[in-house]
Amino acid sequence: MRFNISSIDLTNFRQYRGTQTINFDIDNSKNVSIILGKNGAGKSNILNALTWCFYGVEVHKDKETSVREGMPIINTSAVASLDYNQSTYAEVVVHIITNMGPWTIKRRIEGNKKNDGNLYLKPSELTVIYPVGNQDKVETGEDTQILVNNLLPEALKGFFFIDGEQLREFFKFSTPRKIADAIDKVSQLELLYKSEEHLKLMESTLRKGVKSTTPELEKVQREIQDIENWIEQTKKIIEQKEFENDKNNEELIEINSFLKENNIPKVSILQEERELIDKDIERLNKQIESREFERNNYLVDIAPFIYLKDEIEKSYKIIENKVEKGELPPQIRETFVHELLERGYCICGNDLNGESRKILEQYITKLALSELSEISIVGKTTIIQIYSDIKEFPEKIDKLNEHINKLNDDLEQKKRRKEQISAEIKDSDIDEIRRLENRRNQLERLIGNIEGDIKSLNRDLEIFNSKLSNKEELYVKEMSKDKKNLILKKKLSLVKNSLKTIEESKLIIKAKIRDQVERNTKNNFLTLIRKKHAFKDIVIDENYIVKVLHSHGYNVINDLSAGEYLILGLSFMSALMTISGFHAPVIIDTPLGKIDDEHRSLITTELPRFLHETQLVLLVTPTEYDHNVKKNLDEFLLKENYYEIRENEANTESMVWCDVNCS
């Protein structure tokens, strides 16, 4: 369902005392609205108000702490004016226009000032008013959130209600798992996931209905259940460890970024060198892995011949000796000689009679073992090759080992230099630098240990999945012994095949959507980026690692400027919006901060175009909204959709102000 926001009413929400109303005129060709405010004036709280109204969570705050810690969500001046045991409230009302008619979404939270002076908040209440037939229906209670999620699922809110600062840092600090999660959210595979859960439950129910007609069947059934429980539990452990490592990696990236961008030249230079060394270490590890794989495969192939070296050499000499003595005849097939005798004439045309026929008949007796002879002669050629490989073995294995040892030496050298860099950074006079470096080393060890645990658990999973397959085959075999179970057997087979089809479908859909996101991100990025010829591609590989390829082929994802990170984030989010299938307004807080004038110009001219017919609300500071930005946005902006946030003299309250007749 497509929707636009027609107005927002803020009542005692954060800085906004009393009721403040923001009206938006809807015009598809002039789709931009501007809300201008200084830092700290309450600009970001308009974005918070929208996400709180829709989902009960503020985008700039954690869901658990948004109403429990820090300043209360109810305006502090309104709270201060209360006497003991008096109540007040905060409320956000969003009026939207859908293709099914107008909706109203309202969230309200009440607070009571107790005798101890503290404010006690009740749980917030969500109300949705929407058209049904010719009447408005009012919904409250737990199921009301479903209506909002039908408009825009909470999982997708970050792609439409966007914090510009977080957007700039999305690719700077994101892990492949976070990229995968973002793409997974727009894949809308909920129906497949629910079908999968239902089928697994059905499979379990069907198994319980199987008649345990043999002790073996009952035993296998228990074993299958135990293995499935173990697999499920192990998957949860792996997921938890991956989540922990995502957090560790994000913290590590933030520390690396701080060390690289701090104002101490020596530390910055050392960190830059360390990042280059990390790339070298990654490359060397891959080369070592590849070479060891090559060597191990070679050893597997050659080992049987090495163990049989003496026997192979002896066989070769026996065959060679027999050929020299004429005991092994030439490669003439016995069937060919028989055919000549039957025809009665030679291939030269002469008749075979008398002495010539007698010679051939005597010769054919020598071919009695021709099959064995031919095998032996062919075997001689094979044995010669094997014998040659055996003789080459010492030199070849030495070269492979020498190359691997050289790579390991280079790797150790890089690691030693990393240790030296760490020691030099720890010598800094600044406590925070020393603390971060120690934490960085701790994180690297922790990440390595958890990665080792995950690899070990995944190996165990492979073993247990194989055991499960074997047990399921045995289970089907045992079931077949009793005709009473034949119908259940067919049903179980159908469920199993359906689960397999769903799993394959998920992989296909995810791959297609990943490719589509990749294409759209690339197109958006190359449209918005200033240095159009400096970049040639954006790649999101099967492991959800994002690469920004320089014109010379280098991956420069870690070397982008703040503006380039913002444009990459905007390009990715825009691609996700397009693919999600949901048509909602896009609200971006501080979209133009920390970027140069040329990128600001490109964003403000191109973003409204490729979000054509999408309501675009930009929450900007005066620094962002300079003369050039105003000029660029003029063709997309109605005067009625320009607002300023103004503060009182004490900077404790804010109001939304429009310089034209905004009704």
C-alpha positions as CSV (number, residue, x, y, z in Angstrom):
1,M,0.0,0.0,0.0
2,R,1.4,3.4,-1.0
3,F,1.1,6.2,1.6
4,N,2.3,9.8,2.1
5,I,2.3,11.8,5.3
6,S,-0.1,14.8,5.2
7,S,0.6,16.1,8.7
8,I,2.3,15.4,12.0
9,D,1.0,16.7,15.4
10,L,3.5,16.8,18.3
11,T,2.1,17.3,21.8
12,N,4.5,17.7,24.7
13,F,6.9,15.4,22.8
14,R,10.5,16.1,23.9
15,Q,11.3,19.9,23.2
16,Y,7.9,20.5,21.7
17,R,5.6,21.9,24.4
18,G,1.9,22.2,23.7
19,T,0.8,21.0,20.2
20,Q,3.0,21.7,17.2
21,T,1.7,20.8,13.7
22,I,3.6,20.2,10.5
23,N,1.5,20.0,7.4
24,F,2.8,18.6,4.1
25,D,1.2,19.4,0.7
26,I,1.5,16.3,-1.6
27,D,2.8,16.9,-5.1
28,N,4.6,14.1,-6.9
29,S,6.6,16.5,-9.1
30,K,7.6,18.6,-6.1
31,N,8.3,15.8,-3.7
32,V,10.8,17.4,-1.3
33,S,10.0,18.9,2.1
34,I,12.6,20.8,4.2
35,I,12.7,21.1,8.0
36,L,15.6,23.3,9.0
37,G,17.0,23.4,12.5
38,K,20.2,24.0,14.4
39,N,22.0,21.1,16.1
40,G,20.2,20.3,19.3
41,A,17.0,22.3,18.4
42,G,14.9,19.1,18.0
43,K,15.3,18.3,14.4
44,S,16.3,14.7,15.0
45,N,13.4,14.4,17.5
46,I,10.9,14.8,14.6
47,L,12.4,11.6,13.1
48,N,12.2,10.1,16.6
49,A,8.6,11.1,16.8
50,L,7.7,9.3,13.6
51,T,9.3,6.0,14.6
52,W,8.0,6.3,18.2
53,C,4.5,6.8,16.9
54,F,4.7,3.9,14.4
55,Y,6.7,1.4,16.4
56,G,7.1,2.6,20.0
57,V,10.9,3.1,19.5
58,E,12.9,6.2,18.8
59,V,15.4,5.8,16.0
60,H,18.1,7.6,17.9
61,K,17.6,5.6,21.1
62,D,17.5,2.0,22.2
63,K,14.1,0.5,22.5
64,E,14.7,-0.6,26.1
65,T,16.0,2.8,27.3
66,S,14.1,5.3,25.2
67,V,11.5,6.0,27.9
68,R,13.4,4.8,31.0
69,E,16.7,6.7,31.0
70,G,17.8,10.2,30.3
71,M,15.3,13.0,29.8
72,P,11.6,11.9,29.8
73,I,9.8,11.6,26.5
74,I,7.2,14.0,27.9
75,N,8.3,17.7,27.6
76,T,10.2,18.7,30.8
77,S,8.5,22.1,31.1
78,A,5.1,20.4,31.1
79,V,6.4,17.9,33.7
80,A,7.9,20.7,35.9
81,S,4.5,22.6,35.9
82,L,2.8,19.6,37.5
83,D,1.8,19.5,41.1
84,Y,2.2,16.2,43.0
85,N,-0.2,13.5,41.8
86,Q,-1.0,15.4,38.7
87,S,-0.7,13.8,35.2
88,T,0.2,14.9,31.8
89,Y,1.0,13.2,28.5
90,A,3.0,13.2,25.3
91,E,1.3,12.4,22.0
92,V,2.3,12.1,18.4
93,V,-0.4,11.9,15.7
94,V,0.5,11.2,12.1
95,H,-2.1,11.7,9.4
96,I,-1.4,9.8,6.2
97,I,-3.0,9.5,2.8
98,T,-3.2,6.0,1.3
99,N,-4.6,4.7,-1.9
100,M,-7.4,3.2,0.3
101,G,-8.2,6.5,2.0
102,P,-6.9,8.6,4.9
103,W,-5.5,7.0,8.0
104,T,-4.6,8.4,11.5
105,I,-1.9,6.8,13.6
106,K,-1.6,8.0,17.2
107,R,0.6,7.0,20.1
108,R,0.1,8.5,23.5
109,I,2.0,8.0,26.8
110,E,0.8,9.3,30.1
111,G,2.9,10.3,33.1
112,N,2.0,10.9,36.8
113,K,4.1,13.0,39.2
114,K,4.2,11.2,42.5
115,N,4.8,12.6,46.0
116,D,8.5,11.9,45.7
117,G,8.7,14.2,42.7
118,N,9.5,11.4,40.2
119,L,7.5,11.0,37.0
120,Y,6.0,7.5,36.6
121,L,5.2,6.6,33.0
122,K,2.5,4.2,31.8
123,P,3.0,2.0,28.8
124,S,2.3,3.9,25.6
125,E,-0.9,3.2,23.7
126,L,-1.2,3.0,19.9
127,T,-4.4,3.9,18.1
128,V,-5.1,3.5,14.4
129,I,-8.1,4.9,12.6
130,Y,-8.6,3.7,9.1
131,P,-11.5,3.4,6.5
132,V,-13.6,0.3,6.2
133,G,-16.3,0.8,3.6
134,N,-17.8,4.2,4.2
135,Q,-16.9,4.4,7.8
136,D,-13.8,4.9,10.0
137,K,-12.7,2.0,12.2
138,V,-10.8,2.7,15.4
139,E,-8.4,0.0,16.5
140,T,-6.5,-0.1,19.8
141,G,-4.7,-2.9,21.7
142,E,-2.1,-5.5,20.8
143,D,-3.2,-6.2,17.3
144,T,-3.1,-2.6,16.3
145,Q,0.7,-2.8,15.6
146,I,-0.1,-5.3,12.8
147,L,-2.0,-2.6,10.9
148,V,1.1,-0.3,11.0
149,N,3.4,-3.1,10.0
150,N,1.1,-3.8,7.0
151,L,1.9,-0.2,5.9
152,L,5.6,-0.5,6.6
153,P,7.1,-3.4,8.6
154,E,9.2,-2.4,11.5
155,A,12.1,-4.4,10.1
156,L,12.2,-2.0,7.1
157,K,11.9,1.3,9.1
158,G,15.6,2.0,8.8
159,F,15.4,2.1,5.0
160,F,12.7,4.8,5.1
161,F,13.3,6.7,8.3
162,I,17.1,7.3,8.0
163,D,19.7,8.8,10.4
164,G,22.2,10.5,8.1
165,E,25.1,10.0,10.6
166,Q,24.4,6.3,10.9
167,L,24.0,6.1,7.1
168,R,27.5,7.6,6.6
169,E,28.9,5.0,9.0
170,F,26.8,2.1,7.7
171,F,29.5,0.7,5.3
172,K,32.4,2.1,7.3
173,F,31.5,-0.1,10.3
174,S,29.2,-2.8,8.9
175,T,29.9,-6.5,8.9
176,P,28.8,-8.9,6.1
177,R,26.2,-10.2,8.5
178,K,24.6,-6.7,8.8
179,I,24.6,-6.4,5.0
180,A,23.0,-9.9,4.7
181,D,20.4,-9.0,7.3
182,A,19.4,-5.8,5.4
183,I,19.0,-7.7,2.1
184,D,17.1,-10.5,3.9
185,K,14.6,-8.0,5.3
186,V,13.6,-6.8,1.9
187,S,13.5,-10.3,0.5
188,Q,10.1,-10.7,2.2
189,L,10.5,-14.5,2.7
190,E,8.3,-14.6,5.8
191,L,5.7,-16.8,4.0
192,L,8.5,-19.3,3.1
193,Y,9.8,-19.2,6.7
194,K,6.3,-19.8,8.1
195,S,5.7,-22.6,5.6
196,E,9.0,-24.2,6.7
197,E,8.1,-24.0,10.4
198,H,4.7,-25.5,9.6
199,L,6.2,-28.4,7.6
200,K,8.8,-29.2,10.3
201,L,6.0,-29.3,12.9
202,M,4.0,-31.5,10.6
203,E,7.0,-33.8,10.1
204,S,7.4,-34.2,13.9
205,T,3.6,-34.9,14.2
206,L,3.7,-37.5,11.5
207,R,6.7,-39.3,13.1
208,K,4.8,-39.5,16.3
209,G,2.0,-41.2,14.4
210,V,4.2,-43.9,13.0
211,K,3.6,-47.3,14.6
212,S,6.7,-48.6,16.3
213,T,6.3,-52.1,15.0
214,T,9.9,-53.0,15.5
215,P,12.4,-52.2,18.3
216,E,14.8,-50.9,15.6
217,L,12.2,-48.4,14.3
218,E,11.6,-47.1,17.8
219,K,15.3,-46.8,18.4
220,V,15.9,-44.9,15.1
221,Q,13.1,-42.6,15.8
222,R,14.6,-41.6,19.2
223,E,18.1,-41.2,17.6
224,I,16.6,-38.9,14.9
225,Q,15.0,-36.7,17.5
226,D,18.2,-36.5,19.5
227,I,20.3,-35.6,16.4
228,E,17.7,-33.0,15.3
229,N,17.7,-31.4,18.8
230,W,21.5,-31.3,18.8
231,I,21.6,-29.7,15.4
232,E,19.0,-27.1,16.4
233,Q,20.9,-26.2,19.6
234,T,24.2,-26.0,17.7
235,K,22.7,-23.7,15.1
236,K,21.6,-21.4,17.9
237,I,25.0,-21.4,19.5
238,I,26.6,-20.6,16.1
239,E,24.2,-17.8,15.6
240,Q,24.9,-16.4,19.0
241,K,28.7,-16.6,18.4
242,E,28.3,-14.9,15.0
243,F,26.3,-12.1,16.7
244,E,29.0,-11.7,19.3
245,N,31.7,-11.5,16.7
246,D,29.7,-8.9,14.7
247,K,29.7,-6.7,17.7
248,N,33.4,-7.3,18.3
249,N,34.2,-6.6,14.6
250,E,32.2,-3.4,14.7
251,E,34.0,-2.2,17.8
252,L,37.4,-3.2,16.2
253,I,36.5,-1.2,13.1
254,E,35.6,1.8,15.2
255,I,38.9,1.7,17.2
256,N,40.9,1.3,13.9
257,S,39.0,4.3,12.5
258,F,39.8,6.4,15.6
259,L,43.5,5.5,15.6
260,K,43.7,6.3,11.9
261,E,41.8,9.6,12.0
262,N,43.1,11.0,15.3
263,N,45.3,14.2,15.4
264,I,48.5,12.4,16.4
265,P,50.5,11.9,13.2
266,K,52.7,9.1,14.5
267,V,49.7,7.0,15.6
268,S,47.8,7.7,12.3
269,I,50.8,6.6,10.2
270,L,51.4,3.5,12.3
271,Q,47.7,2.5,12.0
272,E,47.7,3.1,8.2
273,E,50.8,0.8,8.0
274,R,49.0,-1.8,10.1
275,E,46.0,-1.8,7.9
276,L,48.2,-2.5,4.9
277,I,49.9,-5.3,6.8
278,D,46.5,-6.8,7.6
279,K,45.7,-6.9,3.9
280,D,49.1,-8.6,3.3
281,I,48.4,-11.1,6.0
282,E,45.0,-11.9,4.5
283,R,46.6,-12.4,1.1
284,L,49.4,-14.6,2.5
285,N,47.0,-16.7,4.4
286,K,45.0,-17.4,1.3
287,Q,48.1,-18.2,-0.7
288,I,49.3,-20.6,2.0
289,E,45.9,-22.3,2.2
290,S,45.9,-22.7,-1.6
291,R,49.5,-24.1,-1.7
292,E,48.8,-26.5,1.1
293,F,45.7,-27.7,-0.6
294,E,47.7,-28.3,-3.8
295,R,50.5,-30.1,-1.9
296,N,48.0,-32.3,0.1
297,N,46.1,-33.3,-3.0
298,Y,49.4,-34.2,-4.7
299,L,50.4,-36.3,-1.7
300,V,47.1,-38.1,-1.8
301,D,47.6,-38.9,-5.5
302,I,51.2,-39.9,-5.3
303,A,51.3,-41.7,-1.9
304,P,50.1,-45.2,-3.2
305,F,52.8,-45.2,-5.9
306,I,55.5,-44.2,-3.4
307,Y,54.5,-47.0,-1.0
308,L,54.6,-49.5,-4.0
309,K,57.7,-48.1,-5.6
310,D,59.7,-51.4,-5.4
311,E,56.8,-53.5,-6.8
312,I,56.2,-51.0,-9.6
313,E,59.9,-51.0,-10.6
314,K,60.0,-54.8,-10.5
315,S,56.8,-55.0,-12.7
316,Y,58.2,-52.6,-15.2
317,K,61.4,-54.7,-15.6
318,I,59.5,-57.9,-16.0
319,I,57.3,-56.5,-18.8
320,E,60.3,-54.9,-20.5
321,N,62.2,-58.2,-20.4
322,K,59.3,-60.2,-21.9
323,V,58.9,-57.8,-24.7
324,E,62.7,-58.1,-25.5
325,K,62.4,-61.9,-25.5
326,G,59.4,-61.8,-27.8
327,E,57.2,-63.5,-25.2
328,L,54.8,-60.6,-25.4
329,P,53.7,-60.5,-29.1
330,P,53.1,-57.2,-30.9
331,Q,49.7,-55.5,-30.6
332,I,47.8,-57.7,-33.2
333,R,44.3,-58.6,-32.2
334,E,43.5,-62.4,-32.3
335,T,40.1,-61.5,-33.8
336,F,41.8,-59.8,-36.8
337,V,43.8,-63.0,-37.6
338,H,40.7,-65.2,-37.3
339,E,38.9,-62.9,-39.7
340,L,41.7,-63.3,-42.3
341,L,41.6,-67.1,-42.0
342,E,37.8,-67.1,-42.4
343,R,37.9,-64.9,-45.5
344,G,40.7,-67.0,-47.1
345,Y,42.7,-64.1,-48.5
346,C,45.1,-61.6,-47.1
347,I,44.6,-57.8,-47.0
348,C,47.1,-57.6,-49.9
349,G,44.6,-59.7,-52.0
350,N,46.6,-63.0,-52.2
351,D,44.8,-66.2,-51.3
352,L,45.6,-67.8,-48.0
353,N,46.4,-71.4,-48.7
354,G,49.1,-73.9,-48.3
355,E,52.1,-72.6,-46.4
356,S,50.8,-69.1,-45.8
357,R,47.7,-70.4,-44.1
358,K,49.8,-72.8,-42.0
359,I,52.0,-69.9,-40.8
360,L,48.9,-67.9,-39.7
361,E,47.4,-70.9,-37.9
362,Q,50.7,-71.5,-36.0
363,Y,50.9,-67.7,-35.2
364,I,47.5,-67.6,-33.8
365,T,48.5,-70.0,-31.0
366,K,51.0,-67.4,-29.9
367,L,48.1,-65.0,-29.5
368,A,46.3,-67.2,-27.0
369,L,47.2,-64.8,-24.3
370,S,46.8,-61.7,-26.5
371,E,44.3,-60.0,-24.1
372,L,46.7,-60.3,-21.2
373,S,49.6,-59.3,-23.5
374,E,47.8,-56.2,-24.7
375,I,47.0,-55.2,-21.1
376,S,50.6,-55.8,-20.2
377,I,51.9,-53.6,-23.0
378,V,49.4,-50.8,-22.2
379,G,50.3,-51.3,-18.5
380,K,54.0,-50.8,-19.4
381,T,53.2,-47.3,-20.8
382,T,51.3,-46.5,-17.6
383,I,54.0,-47.9,-15.4
384,I,56.6,-45.8,-17.2
385,Q,54.6,-42.7,-16.4
386,I,54.1,-43.7,-12.8
387,Y,57.8,-44.5,-12.4
388,S,58.7,-41.1,-13.9
389,D,56.3,-39.4,-11.4
390,I,57.9,-41.3,-8.5
391,K,61.4,-40.2,-9.6
392,E,60.1,-36.5,-9.8
393,F,58.5,-36.7,-6.3
394,P,61.5,-35.6,-4.1
395,E,62.1,-32.5,-6.3
396,K,58.5,-31.6,-6.7
397,I,57.5,-31.9,-3.0
398,D,60.6,-30.0,-2.0
399,K,59.6,-27.1,-4.3
400,L,56.1,-27.1,-2.9
401,N,57.3,-27.1,0.7
402,E,59.9,-24.5,-0.1
403,H,57.2,-22.1,-1.4
404,I,54.9,-22.8,1.6
405,N,57.8,-22.2,4.0
406,K,58.7,-18.9,2.2
407,L,55.1,-17.7,2.5
408,N,55.0,-18.7,6.2
409,D,58.3,-16.8,6.7
410,D,56.7,-13.7,5.1
411,L,53.6,-14.1,7.2
412,E,55.7,-14.3,10.4
413,Q,57.6,-11.2,9.4
414,K,54.3,-9.3,8.9
415,K,53.0,-10.5,12.3
416,R,56.2,-9.4,14.0
417,R,55.9,-6.0,12.5
418,K,52.3,-5.8,13.7
419,E,53.5,-6.5,17.2
420,Q,56.1,-3.8,16.9
421,I,53.5,-1.3,15.7
422,S,51.3,-2.2,18.7
423,A,54.2,-1.7,21.1
424,E,54.9,1.7,19.6
425,I,51.3,2.8,19.8
426,K,51.2,1.6,23.5
427,D,54.1,4.0,24.1
428,S,51.8,7.0,23.5
429,D,51.6,9.6,26.2
430,I,47.8,9.7,25.8
431,D,45.9,7.3,28.1
432,E,42.9,6.9,25.7
433,I,45.3,5.8,22.9
434,R,46.9,3.2,25.1
435,R,43.5,2.0,26.4
436,L,42.1,1.6,22.8
437,E,45.2,-0.2,21.6
438,N,45.0,-2.7,24.5
439,R,41.3,-3.2,23.8
440,R,42.1,-3.6,20.1
441,N,44.5,-6.4,20.8
442,Q,42.0,-8.0,23.1
443,L,39.3,-7.9,20.4
444,E,41.6,-9.4,17.8
445,R,42.3,-12.4,20.1
446,L,38.6,-12.7,21.0
447,I,37.5,-12.6,17.3
448,G,40.1,-15.3,16.4
449,N,39.0,-17.6,19.2
450,I,35.3,-17.2,18.3
451,E,36.0,-17.8,14.6
452,G,37.8,-21.0,15.6
453,D,34.8,-22.1,17.7
454,I,32.4,-21.4,14.8
455,K,34.6,-23.4,12.4
456,S,34.7,-26.3,14.8
457,L,30.9,-26.2,15.4
458,N,30.3,-26.1,11.6
459,R,32.4,-29.2,11.1
460,D,30.4,-31.0,13.8
461,L,27.2,-29.8,12.0
462,E,28.4,-31.4,8.8
463,I,29.0,-34.7,10.6
464,F,25.7,-34.7,12.4
465,N,23.8,-33.7,9.2
466,S,25.4,-36.7,7.5
467,K,24.3,-38.9,10.5
468,L,20.8,-37.5,10.2
469,S,20.6,-38.4,6.5
470,N,21.7,-42.0,7.2
471,K,19.3,-42.4,10.1
472,E,16.4,-41.0,8.0
473,E,17.2,-43.6,5.3
474,L,17.2,-46.3,7.9
475,Y,13.9,-45.0,9.3
476,V,12.2,-45.2,5.9
477,K,13.5,-48.7,5.4
478,E,12.2,-49.8,8.8
479,M,8.8,-48.1,8.1
480,S,8.4,-50.1,4.9
481,K,8.4,-53.4,6.8
482,D,4.9,-52.7,8.0
483,K,2.0,-51.9,5.6
484,K,0.3,-49.9,8.3
485,N,3.0,-47.2,7.9
486,L,2.9,-46.9,4.1
487,I,0.5,-43.9,4.0
488,L,2.5,-42.1,6.7
489,K,5.7,-42.9,4.7
490,K,4.3,-41.2,1.6
491,K,3.2,-38.2,3.7
492,L,6.7,-37.9,5.3
493,S,8.3,-38.2,1.9
494,L,6.1,-35.4,0.6
495,V,6.9,-33.2,3.6
496,K,10.7,-33.9,3.2
497,N,10.6,-33.0,-0.5
498,S,8.6,-29.8,0.3
499,L,11.2,-28.7,2.9
500,K,13.9,-29.3,0.4
501,T,12.1,-27.3,-2.3
502,I,11.6,-24.4,0.2
503,E,15.3,-24.4,1.1
504,E,16.3,-24.3,-2.6
505,S,13.7,-21.6,-3.3
506,K,15.1,-19.4,-0.4
507,L,18.6,-19.7,-1.8
508,I,17.5,-18.8,-5.4
509,I,15.4,-15.9,-4.2
510,K,18.1,-14.5,-1.9
511,A,20.7,-14.8,-4.7
512,K,18.4,-13.0,-7.2
513,I,17.6,-10.2,-4.8
514,R,21.3,-9.8,-3.8
515,D,22.1,-9.4,-7.5
516,Q,19.4,-6.9,-8.0
517,V,20.5,-4.9,-4.9
518,E,24.0,-5.0,-6.3
519,R,23.0,-3.6,-9.7
520,N,20.8,-0.9,-8.3
521,T,23.4,0.1,-5.7
522,K,26.0,0.4,-8.5
523,N,23.7,2.4,-10.7
524,N,22.8,4.8,-7.9
525,F,26.3,5.2,-6.7
526,L,27.8,6.0,-10.1
527,T,25.0,8.5,-10.7
528,L,25.6,10.3,-7.4
529,I,29.3,10.1,-7.0
530,R,31.5,13.0,-8.0
531,K,34.5,11.1,-9.4
532,K,32.5,9.1,-11.9
533,H,35.6,7.7,-13.7
534,A,37.5,6.8,-10.5
535,F,35.1,3.9,-9.7
536,K,34.0,1.1,-12.0
537,D,31.9,-1.4,-10.0
538,I,30.1,-2.2,-6.8
539,V,30.2,-5.9,-5.8
540,I,28.2,-7.7,-3.2
541,D,29.6,-11.2,-3.2
542,E,27.9,-14.5,-2.1
543,N,29.3,-13.9,1.4
544,Y,27.7,-10.4,1.5
545,I,31.1,-8.7,1.4
546,V,30.7,-5.3,-0.3
547,K,33.5,-4.2,-2.5
548,V,33.9,-0.8,-4.2
549,L,36.2,-1.3,-7.1
550,H,38.5,1.5,-8.3
551,S,39.1,2.0,-12.0
552,H,42.3,0.0,-11.6
553,G,40.6,-2.9,-9.9
554,Y,41.5,-2.2,-6.3
555,N,38.9,-2.6,-3.6
556,V,38.7,0.8,-1.9
557,I,35.8,0.2,0.5
558,N,38.0,1.1,3.5
559,D,39.5,4.2,1.8
560,L,36.3,6.2,1.0
561,S,35.8,9.8,2.2
562,A,32.8,10.7,4.5
563,G,30.9,12.0,1.4
564,E,31.6,8.8,-0.5
565,Y,30.4,6.6,2.4
566,L,27.2,8.7,2.6
567,I,26.6,8.3,-1.2
568,L,27.3,4.5,-0.9
569,G,24.8,4.3,2.0
570,L,22.2,6.3,0.2
571,S,22.7,4.2,-3.0
572,F,22.3,1.0,-1.0
573,M,19.3,2.2,1.0
574,S,17.6,3.4,-2.2
575,A,18.2,0.1,-3.8
576,L,16.6,-1.7,-0.8
577,M,13.6,0.7,-0.8
578,T,12.9,0.0,-4.5
579,I,13.1,-3.8,-4.1
580,S,11.1,-3.9,-0.8
581,G,7.8,-3.3,-2.6
582,F,6.7,-0.9,0.1
583,H,5.9,2.7,-1.0
584,A,6.4,5.0,2.0
585,P,7.9,8.5,2.6
586,V,11.6,8.8,3.0
587,I,12.7,11.0,5.9
588,I,16.5,11.6,6.2
589,D,18.0,13.4,9.2
590,T,21.2,15.4,8.4
591,P,21.7,14.0,4.9
592,L,24.3,16.5,3.8
593,G,26.6,16.7,6.8
594,K,30.4,16.2,6.5
595,I,30.4,16.1,2.7
596,D,31.9,18.5,0.1
597,D,29.9,21.0,-2.0
598,E,30.1,19.0,-5.2
599,H,28.6,15.9,-3.5
600,R,25.9,18.0,-1.9
601,S,25.0,19.4,-5.3
602,L,24.8,15.9,-6.9
603,I,22.7,14.5,-4.0
604,T,20.2,17.4,-4.0
605,T,19.7,17.2,-7.8
606,E,19.7,13.5,-8.3
607,L,18.2,12.0,-5.1
608,P,14.7,13.6,-5.7
609,R,14.8,12.3,-9.3
610,F,15.5,8.7,-8.6
611,L,13.0,8.9,-5.7
612,H,10.5,10.3,-8.1
613,E,6.9,10.2,-6.8
614,T,8.2,9.4,-3.3
615,Q,7.7,11.9,-0.5
616,L,11.2,13.0,0.6
617,V,11.6,14.9,3.9
618,L,15.0,16.3,4.6
619,L,15.9,17.4,8.2
620,V,18.8,19.8,7.7
621,T,21.0,22.2,9.5
622,P,21.7,25.8,8.3
623,T,25.2,24.7,7.3
624,E,23.8,21.9,5.1
625,Y,21.1,24.1,3.6
626,D,23.4,26.6,1.8
627,H,22.7,28.8,-1.2
628,N,23.6,26.1,-3.8
629,V,21.5,23.4,-2.0
630,K,18.5,25.8,-1.9
631,K,18.9,26.5,-5.6
632,N,19.2,22.8,-6.5
633,L,16.1,21.9,-4.5
634,D,13.9,24.8,-5.7
635,E,12.4,22.8,-8.6
636,F,11.4,20.0,-6.2
637,L,10.2,22.1,-3.2
638,L,6.8,23.7,-2.5
639,K,7.1,26.8,-0.3
640,E,4.4,25.3,1.9
641,N,6.7,22.4,2.7
642,Y,9.5,24.5,4.1
643,Y,9.7,24.7,7.9
644,E,12.1,26.0,10.5
645,I,12.6,24.9,14.1
646,R,13.0,27.9,16.5
647,E,14.0,27.7,20.1
648,N,13.0,29.9,23.1
649,E,15.7,32.1,24.7
650,A,16.6,29.4,27.3
651,N,16.9,26.8,24.5
652,T,14.7,24.4,26.4
653,E,11.6,24.5,24.1
654,S,11.2,24.4,20.4
655,M,8.4,25.3,18.0
656,V,7.9,24.5,14.3
657,W,7.5,27.7,12.2
658,C,6.3,28.1,8.6
659,D,6.8,31.5,6.8
660,V,3.8,31.0,4.6
661,N,0.2,30.3,5.3
662,C,0.5,26.7,6.3
663,S,-2.9,25.2,7.0
